[in-house]
Amino acid sequence: MATHGGARKGAGRKRGVATKKTREIADRAASLGVTPLEVMLKAMRAADAEGDAKNAAFYANLAAPYIHPKLSSVNSRTDVTGSIEIISEFMDD
């Protein structure tokens, strides 16, 4: 007997992909020059110009994920053989 219905692997919209309506709204906002990133950067610059470091840092923190990629941790295993000689100009002879 064949199975019918239910969730199937690979079916449906992929995670993180915007719907048509969401994409249209984002494209319209970008064409008007009013993206969330631009608003955050404008607020950050205004706070910085007023000498308000606390609010400038707040807005910078909000904008950072749009500009700087999030670093991921990497597990590394290295095997080192041999000797290490440390030479310093500041060591007494």
N, C-alpha and C positions, 0 to 999 in steps of 0.2 A: 504494500500500500504506500503510495506517495504521500509525503507530508505537504500540507498546504498552510499558507499563512505564517504568521510569526516573523520574528526578526531574522534576516539573512545577512551573512557576512558581506560587507562591501556595499550594502544597499543604503539608499538615502543620501541626503546632503552631507558632505564631509564637515567635520568640526571646524569652526573658525571661518567658514566661507559665508560671506554676507548674502542675504536674500536679495532679490531684485529691487525691492522697495528700499532696503537699507543702502544698497549700492547707489541707487538714484539720489537719495537724500545726501549721501556723502559726496557724490560727484557735483551736485548742485551747490553745496556749501563750499567745496573747493573752487568751483568756478567763480564764486562771489568773493573768494579770498578770506573766508571766515571759517577756518578749520579749528578744531579744539586746540591743536598745537599752536597755531598762530595766536589765539586768545591767551593761552598760558604764557607764551613767550612775551607778549605785549604786557601782561600783568607783571611778569617777573622784571622786565626792564623798567617799568614804571615804579615798582617798589624799590628797585635798586637805585634809581635816580633820586628817589626821596630819602635815601639812606636807611630804608627799612629792610635790613638784612634778613630778619626773621621771615617776613612775607616773601622776599625774593627767593630765599632758600626753599620755602614751601612750594612756590610755583615751579622752581627749577626741578624739585623732586617729582612733581607731577609730569613735567615735560620730558624728563630724562628717558623713560622707556621708549618714547617715540624717536629719540635721536641716537641713543647709545644702546647697543645690544646687551642683553643680560648675559653675564659671564656664567658659565657652567663649570662645575667642579669636574676634574678628571683624575681618575686613579692611575697612578703610574708606578711601575716597578722597575727598578734599574739594578743591575749587578755591576759593581765596580771592583776591579782587581788592580793591584799595583800599589805604588806608593805616592804620597803627596809631599812635596817639599815646599815649605812656606818661607818666603823671603820677604823681609820687611826692612825698609830704610830706617825704621825707628828702633830696631832691636839693638841692644848693646852687644858688642863683640866680646 
